[in-house]
């Protein structure tokens, strides 16, 4: 009797189990199905959203004759994107789908979606449809995860695009010069030399320097020489004696009107450098041969002998060149104070034609309006055929997102590393990451290669390329690798840096710093709109 009772009880429980696992019951009991997602917050990496979803079906949930289609769906502002459904079947279905036993099971599947704008404010859900015979029943939708994080998209693609140097000098070194000549083997300064036209011109030039509001006399050099004929040791002694007599002559001619600056006295010895300059500037027929001899031999005695061997030439040298090297030079060292930034800005409006190439290039860096920068670079190109101005014009066009104009400007530049890098930035902005990487490698620009790594989702490779660097992109790359410190330490008060600091503060749980930095970041309309949807700040809204 007891066996019969037990058998009937088991039969009743079996019928109950089948009833509980009917397709209708699968819908009713869907709340017992649990779902987990890794990552819990969706993230866009390399233009894709990838996640792993695990669904646990409890015991006696899955009907043995049911087929279940589960469709992962990203829902976002502006629409939704569906994957092809994953198909599952009960134990008694004769098909080729994955079996979920009535005893229960956990099923893990990957999901993948191409990012489209708007998905930064989205969620992932699973939609299930149970089929049994001719019936279809929709299961309640299961929300899986929120997202998606797009922080990597903050990377600045134009960050590493330096201008060519303007070579502008705030202080320009100048000299004014005169000289006295000596007779052969003499260190006596003749009175006629102290009253020569060279000395008169020198004194007049120094007086003009003193009267010039932008020029300052800083020191004077007295430099004595011997011509490179005769014995080297005797010429060295002769040069020393000439330096002493030249100093006395200098003090004499400036006694009534002292320069008031330090005087540096130097003895050079044999003046081979001056010899080469005078020969190169002369119309001597064999001057190229003489200069070649100078380059072939470093020993002064050998040089002299080789030149003397050219007997036809040596007489001309003795008469026209060597006497000019028996000398002492008076050199006034002058500093010219160039236009200040304020003066440059005023001159581009009032008297732009007085500006030389370097001044125009510097002025272009001072103005804020890109159209005005373009005008200044074009002026430098038109007036001075400025190669640096041509390249900087292209860079300015890139920063203005006028890529066609930038390409046209670069086409007129020599194809150096800077030009390759600029072309790489254009390729990057046009979405051609592979071409950009090729050009950045050719330009040996690791910082820009790191940008490509970020866009491709390889954050570790990017970090290796910017190791030791500072700035926005380096801080963002550190953030993408889990290090918030560089972003938090950014000093710039621009909206972009403030936004990055706000993300670091959010990840560190500092609500006050999130609020403070977002106030600055929101001065940029684009960042203000982003902040309203950014998953980084979800818990602070």
C-alpha angles and dihedrals in degrees: 000000000000090000091053092051091050092049093050091047091053091049091051091050090049092052089048091051092051090049092051091051097050116124090255091052090048087062094043093048097042090114087071090062110093126208131197130183132201112232097031089208113045118239133197111226122175091349094307139097111219126177142155118233123198120195120191117203112197126227116287091012104106114070109230093228098041130106117209125200113197116192120193110215132187110210117196142153105294100023148320138270124215130202123215106277123259109233125218132176140196123250095264098049113108100216139098101257124116110281121234108194122221086240088072133254145195115238120197122197136168123236126202132184133175110237119247125179110277096040091102084083102044146107136217120233137174120228117198131196120188118206122197119168104312096338127097123192126188115226120218111273115258117215108216110177145345126232161023119231111204100171093130089065088071088076110125109235092190096048099105101047107115125189122239111261114271090211089214113162119212087194118032117202113224136170137207116201145192134163147201122219127219132209117247113292091358131120095187117116108220119221090237089061094053087055096042123129089249091059092043091052090048093053092046091050091052091050089051089052091052091051095047114098093213099042128081127188106222106171145337130231125207107197122183129197145178124218113253097250123101130025117339097225092050091049091051090054091045090052090051092052091048090053090057095047091044091054090053091048091049092051089049097051092046097042095101093044110025118200092223094217134102117282116215116199120202136177113206102177119210110019102222092149092056089045091057092047093051093046092049091051094046131088094235108146096226098038093122090056091050092051090048090054090052090053093047098054129045097181108095093213092053091046092052094047093048091052092047088053086066089072097173090057100038094069090057090048091049092051102038110021113027096055089058090058095056091088154108120226126215108208123186111201111215134186118209114202107220127211115298121232090259091051092049092053090050094047095052087062100038110026111003094159092072090065119098125213097276092047091052091050092049092047089054089060091052100054117082100206111089093210089057090049089054091051092051093048090049089051091053091048094047096045103034105017084240112198091190090049090053092054094043089051089058092049091051091051090052091053088050090051090242093136098164090055090046092053091050091051093048091051087068094052130090107258099248130145093278092053092048089051092050091050087051091055090052090051089049092052090049091053097250098131095167093055090044091054091049092052094044090053090051089050091045090231106154094175091061092043086057089058089056089050090053093049089049091050098249099128096163092056089049091052092053091054095052097039109147094013126120133205139077101308094044090050092048091050090051089050091052087054092053099262111122097175100088092048092047090050097053108128100194113107093208117123094251095055091044090053091053091049089051091055091049090050091049092052089048092049096243105144095178093057091045090057095043095050095043089056088061095039092052090065081085108072092210093053092043090057091045093051091057090062103026112123087212089075099037095117093047098057 
